[in-house]
């Protein structure tokens, strides 16, 4: 809020995610993806304001009070894989004790032996090494901390899993293991997964649908098979993102994203887009086609 002026970090974020489905939310750093995740969990700063609705079953998450969010939502109805796992792990307790406490709190499992076994099963799902369970968070690499945080998120078997950059700090083999485990987690019991990521390869491996965010707005929602295959995304920004995949010819997107406090009128991507036309000065509603949801697409960018 520079100079006391309020800015909109996220606007026009309309989407849904169904049981048994993974929706991958992708976009450049700073576009508003993690702000959206924090809003769903009631973890925004005290001076932030939210409008609209975010429905989980019959509960409006944006209207829920802190007591409801803490006691019935976080961990129980929404499991969180945080973007910065080291900040979410208790620094003065071992990983084993933290996972065991989570098992006891969220699963109803009782008895030292049963809780210990359940905790070891939870961390094994994320390939966390058993001989590191009695280490403290500061003794772990970034990748190990990420795997520990993922194990904690999976313990409660929440109907919605919110994974914010779950592959950060992992090598490629562990990225594939992690996304495959997340996929199994939602497939096993029709759980839903909202995966926030800039790792397009991971999104391609796991997602059923893809939502693209730019400058705080979702500009396109598409079936993953359409987005990563044929005919591909429709929005020019989405097409530019695909060039970050290792099997595509790399082409940089010119320019820089706009400041959220100084967004241009109409499509915020227009100043960076070689295909912008006069109609781009008007920002239309997100509409639906047979294959994807999309905003206005410049005439000279249509396939």
Secondary structure by P-SEA (a helix, b strand, c coil): ccccccccccccccccccccbbbbbbbcccccaaaaaaaaaccccccccccbbbbccccccccccaaaaacccccccbbbbcccccccccccccaaaaaaaaaaaccccccaaaaaaaaaaaaaaacccccccccccccccaaaaaaaaaaaaacccccbbbbccccccccaaaaaaaaaaaaaaaaacbbbbbccccaaaaaaacccbbbbbccccccccccccccccccccccaaaaaaaccccccccccccccccccccccccccccccccccccccccccccccccccccccccccccc
